[in-house]
Amino acid sequence: MKRVPVKHAPRRRLAFALAGLLAASTAISGAREDVRADEAVRVVQQIQAIPESGIPDRLLDDARAIVVVPDTIKAGFFIGGRRGLGLMSVKTADGTWSNPVFVKLAGASFGLQVGVQSADVILVFRSDRGLESIVNGKFTLGADASVAAGPIGRSAAAATDGEFKAEIWSWSRARGLFAGVALDGAVLSIDNGANSSAYGDGVTPRMVFEGRATQPASASLVGFRDVLEEASAGARLARTRKEANAAASTAASMGAPSNPGTSVQPIDNHNPATITPLSDAPVEPAPAATSTSP
C-alpha cells in the first residue's frame, strides 16, 4: 500500500500564526480593561455632576486613595453576595493621583434578601492604613480598617473633623440614587490578571503607583486619573471658598473687619478744609521800626 505524504506547515508560518493569536488575545484583553476604566470614569463624572448630593468636598480633598467599582452585582436568596471589578488610585507624595490598578470587591451578606441588583460602589480612604494590605494582596473592610456609610453633599457641611472618624467611607449608587452603604466584611483584593494585561507581565501595584510599570497606561486609564484630578481640584476650590466665607461671616458677626491686617481711620471733621480762594492782592510789607536818639 502506497503511503501518501502529509504536508506540514512551515515552522515560520506556524510561528507567525501563534504570534498573531497572542497579539489578538492581548488586544482583546486590553480592550476589556479599558472598558472597565471607561465605566469608572462614567461613575465619577455622574456623581460629581450634582455636588449637592455627591461626595463631600472635605472627604474628597483629604482622600488618600479612591476605589471605584462600577456595576457591582449583589444577588442572593436569604444568603447573598456582592462582587465587582473596579479601579483604585492613590494620592502620591506631590498630591497628585497615581495611575490606577485593577481590584476586585467581594463579600457575603445574610438576612431576608431575594433578587439581583446592580450598583456602583465608591470607597474613599482617609488614611494610609490598610493600603499596604491591599498592595500586598487583599484587605477586609471593617477588620483591617474601620469603614462607614458615607455622608453625602450638604448633610456633611456642618460636620467637624472629629466626626469623620472612619478610615474608609463607602457609597453606593443604584437607579440614580447615591447614598452611603455599609460594606463591613467585604474583601478588596488586587486583580493581578487585569494589571498584567494593562501594564505588562510581572508588574506590581507599587510599580504602577510609582510610575514604574513596564508599559505605559492606556488613554482610558489616564482618563480615570485625570477625572480624579478634576474632582479633587473642584473639591479643594469649593472647600477654600466655604472656609473663607465662614471666616468672613464670623468676623462680621463679631463686629471685626474681615481682614485683621486692615484698619480704616475716620476723617476728622472738627477742622474742615476751606474752599475760599486766596486773595490776589499784594501783601503790604510791615513798617520798619524807628529808633530815637537821645
Secondary structure, 3 states (H helix, E strand, C coil): CCCCCCCCCCHHHHHHHHHHHHHHHHHHHHHHHHHHHHHHHHHHHHHHCCHHHCCCHHHHHHCCEEEEEEEEEEEEEEEEEEEEEEEEEEECCCCCECCCEEEEEEEEEEEEEEEEEEEEEEEEECCCCCHHHHHCCEEEECCCECEEECCCHHHHCCCCHHHCCCCEEEEEEECCEEEECCCCCCEEEECHHHHHHHHCCCCCHHHHHCCCCCCCCCHHHHHHHHHHHHHHHHHHHHHHHHHHHHHHHHHHHCCCCCCCCCCCCCCCCCCCCCCCCCCCCCCCCCCCCCCCCC
